Amino acid sequence: MRLPSLLQTSRQYCSNKLLSLPKLASPASLPHAACSTIATNRRHCRYHHYYHYHHHHHYHRKIVVIMGATGSGKSRLSIDLATRFFPSEIINSDKIQVYRGLNITTNKIPMPDRRGVPHHLLGEVDPSIHPEFTPLHYRSAAADAISGVASRRKLPLLVGGSNSFIYSLLAKRFDPESDVFRPSKPDPVFPELRYNCCFLWVDVAMPVLNQYLDKRVDDMLELGMVEELAEYFALEGFRESDSTGRAGLRKAIGVPEFEPYFRRFGSTMRTEGNNWRRDPVGGSVYEEAIRAIKENTCELAKRQVGKIERLRSGGWDMRRVDATDAFRAAMGLDGSDSARASDIWERIVVEPSVKGVRRFLEE
């Protein structure tokens, strides 16, 4: 059975056009008198005052950096901050999500979940033109994005889990030949930063996060990840057997794991009645791909936490926000319902993050 086209589904899942939402008044448009009477407006006016006088000076430009392992809630926190507390725009720092395509497989935040908040460097790089978007490329592109956000009197939120990209952008001195994350004898972390940064590290205990990541893979399968990958391989073909390394989207978790399946069975799947699951060959190859995706995702999370700790030990000041209890509640591990899980997220993640960012902006 030929797979249905995902073009329409993909456009709905992650359109390049922002949702048409009513715009709130910007801080710049608020009357000065309102700043002395309304707490929210007063906070916005302080922020606007900061950017009006300081946005031309590179180091003095303030940005908030939301870090954490894959699946730890970085995107959710960024949307909470941007829509409820600080006029912001989001700059993606995930080295796979910068590429256009494979929206489900790369777990890009769906358009409805963005709630009208502008996102930059998210699905903007054409992998056919730039098959390898390096940390040096990112350093330049993200700096331009930050300048653009600041020029609009908004707070730049840098959000993503690729610590090599984060380091390349933020370190005052960056040598593309150095590797501060090398497992053996890494190069020293450069402690001085290009920007004035507030680091929020959203952390989840690894056993709890691993359970969540396994479930997230199952959810991605339900959304159509396998069908999306089938269409990808039908269009892009397979890597040459004698080639070394992978570039661009081919490095996304899910692509190498499912390549053996689609090499063997092509872009058609015997889905009628789920017969392919019971097939002793096709079913076993499929199940092995899913197992590998879950295992590699958990390994990625572990490496990402190690890199954050590396930057922290190198002198970067991280504000760690422990979201473990919120994840336990969301997965029902403590008997909580969804309403209580949201309350816990608000109390242990959002509130301390808002407090830290407010203090940072007022310094």
N, C-alpha and C positions, 0 to 999 in steps of 0.2 A: 504493500500500500504506500503510495506516494505521500510524503509529508505535506501538510498544508503550509502555505506561505505564511511567514511570520511578519511580513512587512506591516500589515495593518496592526497586528498585536504589538509589535515593537514601537510603532509610532504612538500608540495609546500608552504604552508602558513608560516611555521616556522620550517625549517629543522635544524637538529643539526650540519650540515656542513656549514661552512662559504662560501659565494660566492667566486669564484676564480677571484680576481681582481688584477691588477698590483700593486706591492708594491712600495711605494715611498722610497727614500733613507732615512734611519734613521738619526737622528741628530748625532749619534756616528760616522757615516760613512762620514760625511761632512768634507772636508778639513778645517783646521784651518783658512787658509787665507780667505776662503769664508765668515767666520763669520764677517770679518771687511768690507766686500764689499756689501753683500746682506742682506737686512733688515730681511727677513724671516729666513735665515740661522743664522743670528746673534741672533735672538730670540731663535731659537732651541738650539744654542750652550750655551746660558746662562742657558737654562733649563737643558741641559745635564751636564753642570758644577755643577749645584746644586745637581743633583742626584748622580754624581760621588763622591762627597765629603760627602754627608749628608744622603744617603738613609739607612745607617745602624742605624741611631739614630731615635728611634720610634717617639718622639714628633716632631722632626724637619721634618719628612716626610710630604710633602705638598699634600693635596688632595682637589679637588673641589667637593662640595656637592650641587646637584641640587634638590631642594625641591619644593613642591607645591601640590595642590589638584589634584585628578584624572582628567585627561583630560586637564590639564592646559598648556601642551606643553613641559614638561620636556624632553621627549625622543627626540623631534625634536631639542631642543636647544643642547642637549648633542651630537647629530650627527653633528650639525653645528660646534660646538667647536672642535670635534675630527677630522673631515675631512678637516677643512679649516684653523684652527689656531694652535692647540696644538696637538702633537703626544700623543694620549690618548687611554686608554681602559676603558670600562664601567663596573661597578659593580652594579648589580641590588639590590635595597633596597625595593622591593615590596614583602610583605610576602606571597602573593598568587602566584605571578609570579615565585617564586623560584621553584614551583612544576612543574613536567613534566605533560603535558596534558592540555586539554581544552584551546588551544591556542587562539581561537577566543573569548571564553567566558571571559577569564582573560585578554584579550586585550594585549597580548604580541606583541612587535614590530615585524612585519613581516621581514623575512630574507632580502628581497631586500631593505627595508628601512634602514637596518643597515649599508649598504654601505661598507661592509668589516671591520667594526670596531668590534674588539673582545668584546663579552659580557660575563660576569661571573655571576654565581648564577642566571641565567635566564633559567628556565625549567630544572634544573639539579638535583633537589631532587625528588627521587622516592617516591610518597606518599604511596605506598604499604609497603615500608621499613621504611620510616620516616613519619608517618601520622601526626605528630605534630612537625614542625620545629620551635623551640622556639627562642625568642630573644637571649638567651644564646648560642644556637647553631649558630645563625647568627653572634654573636660577634666574635666567633672563626673562622668561615668559611670566613667571609668577611675580617678579618684581614689577613688571609693567602692569599686571593686574592689580597689585596692591596700590600702585600709584593712581590707577583709574578709580578704584574704590575710594581712596582718600580724597581725590579731587571732587567726588560727589558728596563729601562730608559724611561718609559712612564708615563704620568700623570694619576693617578687614578681619574676617575669621578664616584662618588657615585650618583646614579640616581634612584629615586622611591618615592612613597608616603606614605610608612609605617613608621611613625615617631617613633613608638616603636622600630623598628629595627634600625633606624638611631641613636636613643638615646643609645640603648644597645651597639652599636659599638663604638660610639664616646666619650661617657662619660668616663673620666679617671677612675672613680669608678662606678661600676654597680652592683646593688643588684637585682637579679631576683625576689626577694620577694617585692620590692618596686614598686610603681606605680605613676610616676610623672604626669600622664594624668588622674588620677581618678577625676571624676566630682566633688566629694565632698571631701574636705580635702586631696588634692594630696600631695604626698611626694615632698620634695624640689628638684629642678633641680640641678644636680651637674654641676657647671660652667666650671670646668677644663676639657680639652679635651685630648684625647690620641694622636691626630694628629694636625698638623697646618692646619686649615681648611679655605677655602673660601666658604661661604654659598651664593648660589644664590636661592632666593625664587621667583619662577615664579608665579605671582598672577593674577587672572582674577576676575573682579567684579562678585559676585555670580549670579545676575539675568542673565547676559550674559553667564556665564559658564553653568548655568542650561539649557539654551536653547541649547547650544552646546552638552551637555551630553545627552539630549533627542534625538537629531539627531544622536549622536554616537551609541546609542542603536539601532536605526533603521538601521544604516549602518551595525552593527554587525549581525542583523537578516538577512540582505541581503547576508552577507558573509557565512551564514550557522550556526549560533549559535544554533538554535533549533535542527537542525540535529545533531550537535556535542553533545549536551546534551542528545539527544535520544540514541546515541551510548554509551555515558558515563553511563547512567542508565541501559542500556542493559547489560553492562559488570560489573558494580559495584553494581548493585542492589540499594535498598532503605535503608535508615536509619531505625533501629528498632524503632517502635513507642514509646517504653518505655525508649529509650536511652536519655541521656541528653547531650547537647552540640554537636558541630560539630568540625571536625578536618580536616586539610589539604584542599584539593580542595572542600570539601563539604561546606566550608565557603565562597567560591567564589560567588559573586553576580550573580545570574542566576540559581544556583543549587537549593537552597531552594525554590526560587520563582516558578520554573518549576516542582519541585518534585510532587506537587498535580496533575498536569496535566498528568505526565507520570505514576503515580500510578494508575490513572483512566483509561488511554487509552493505556498504555504500550509503546513499542518502535515503534509502527506502527501509522501512521497518515493518515487520510483521506484527502490527499492533492489534489486529482484529481479535477480540477475545483474549488479549494479552498472551497470545500463543508464543510470542517471542520470549516471554519470561519463563515459559516451561521448556523452551528449546534447550537441550543440554549444552549446546555450544553457544548460541547467541545469549541465552540467559546468564551463563557463567561469565562471559566477557563483560556483559552489561553490569552485573553485580560487582565484578572486580573493579570496574571504572568508578562506581559509586563509592565503594570502600576506599579506593585510593583518593578520591576527592575529599572525603571526610577526614582521612588521616592527614593529607597534605595541608588542609585548611587549619587543622589543629596545630600542626608543626609550624605553619606560618605564624599563627598567633603567638606561639612560644618564642619564636625568633624575634618578633616585633617587640615583645616585652623586654627581651634581652637588650635590644638596641636602645630602647628608651632608658633602661637602667644604665647603659653605657654613656649616654649623653648626660644623664643626671650625675654620674660619678665624675664626668669631665667638667662639671661646673655649671651646667644649665639648671636653673631653678624651676623645678617641676612642682606644681600643686596637684598632689594625687587625690583623686576623688574615687572612693571605693563604691562601685555600683553593684556589688555582689548580691546584697539582700534584695535589691530591685529585680535582679534577674531570677533569683530563687522564687520570688513572688510571681513574676510574670509566667514562669514555667509551672507554677503550681506545686513547687517542691515543698512549700511550707503550708499548703492548704489555702493560700490566698486566692481571691478572685481578682478580676482585671481592675476593678475600681481600687482595691487596696494596693495592688501593684503600682498603679499610677501615683497613688499618694506616697508610697515609699520612694519612687523615683523622684518625685518633687522634693521630698524632704532631704534625701541623702545625696542627690546629684545636682538638681537644679538650684536649690537654695544656696549651698556652699559655693557653687560656681558663680552665681550672680553676685554674691557677696565679694568674692575674690576679684571679679572683673570690675565691679564698681570701685573698689578700693584702688585698683590699678589705674583706672581712668582718672581718679581724683588726685593721684599722687603728683 
